[in-house]
Amino acid sequence: MSLRPLHFNAFIWPNGYHESAWRLADDDVRNVLGLPYYADIARTAERGLLDSIFLADNIAIADYRATHLPQVQFDPIAVLSALAASTEHIGLIGTGSTTYNEPYELARRFATLDHLSGGRAGWNIVTTVTPLAAANFGERSHPDHADRYSRADEFVEVATRLWDSWADDAIVGDRDGGVWADRGKLRAPRFHGRFYDVEGVQPFPRSPQGRPVMVLAGQSGAGVRLAARHAEMAFSGPPSLEAAVAFRADLHAQAAALGRDPDQVLVLPALMVTLGGTEAEARSRAQRLEDLASSEFRWQNALYTAGLDPDGFDPDAPLPASLWEVPSPSTRTDQLYAAARARPDAPLREVAQEVRGGAGHTHFVGTPEQLADYIATWQDAGAVDGFTIMGSTIPHELTAFVDHVIPILQRRNRFRTDYAGSTLRGHLGLSRPSAP
């Protein structure tokens, strides 16, 4: 059986994904505020022939986070637009909320990035879990889970219609006749739905990829349904191999039931990595990060990433049973509630140690050879199409992955030795959608 090539997406978080990473950095902590920091990381990822880099976003910051880790939530599209000029091939995936944006505005920004990068843009679709965001946008309350996902489905439909509102051959370029574009090949969305009313076309022609690559991370029932309908890359997945195989099979089955080709839905789950020349060295690095971790941060972050306000809880008391005795509204909340159900009398501070908020479901600690073996095992089992690599520290782990893991996978004929195309869709083996 011939294997499909692996795909890798580099998750870029200032200093690294582990909350203690910034404390081990040997440069000025303010360097993460400048473009050179991100440009160097992007070029490292491109040197390793990775498919894409990925920038998360957070449109509301809880005060506790500023105490414990770098707060550098720049506009992802602005950063990626700058990086488009610093790179030539690597895909550029940014996060955009469907709850706190308008479809016309966000679709325009991602299509602009796709044009300016020569077809390398991707959109990570999120619904925003934290209720703190509402007040930043003049809203009285944060929509509930079901409402956010209904809104997201409609939002993506509108964005897709906008990206398809110019035919691929709409530009005429007839200088003699004075015709720049054939207006008959513009199709206004004229969309009128439950949440959005959008009338006119996108204010420029269709972008190189037709549409930016659409990415989703949801693991809840609603999240998987949304991914089955729209996602071309899913970067979430369960932490165990058996569960990951089932997750990918279910996602593909749901996509097929909607008339989509399952091969056009790639699964690249998040994997935090800590690497060393020996296993002992890697474990020592990982332990150093844990030794520097703050228990105050851990319990507050477990609540925050579950959509709860840390200020309303006592860390030395159990999580109230009234919360975890009812169905949880999201996967992140379920992780916290499951830990509380397992130890109902344990203080929140201890329960939170069982939860690692965010998207890093698994922390791999070992050598490059061991990581290559781990990746191959998951690929051979049909659990993944690749991974979203989250270095516990950056740039160390990303550089080690590029310099040591990638060559091993290339020797095993599991990863490319050069970029075959020029667009993110080309890297990922995704078809270019035609305009209706």
Buried (B, 14 or more C-beta within 10 A) or exposed (E): EEEEBBBBBBBBBBBBBBBBBBBBBEEEEEEBEEEEBBBBBBBBBBEBBBBBBBBBBBBBBBEBBEEBBBEBBBBBBEBBBBBBEBBEBBBBBBBBBBBBBEBBEBBBBBBBBBBBBBBBBBBBBBBBBBBBBBEEBEEEEBBEBEEBBBBBBBBBBBBBBBBBBBBEEBBBEEEEEEEEBBEEBBBEBEBEBEBBEBEEBBEEBBBBBBBBBBBBBBBBEBBBBBBBBBBBBBBBBBBEBEEBBBBBBEBBEBBEEEEBEBEBBBBBBBBBBBBBEEEEBBBEBBEBBEEBBBEBBBBBBBBBBBBBEBEEBEBEEBBEEEBBEEEBBBBBBBBBBBBBBEEEEBBBBBBBBBBBBBBBBBBBBBBBEBBBBBBBEBBEEBBBBBBBBBBBBBBBBBBBBBBBBBBBBBEBEBBBEEBEEBBBBBBBBBEEBEBE
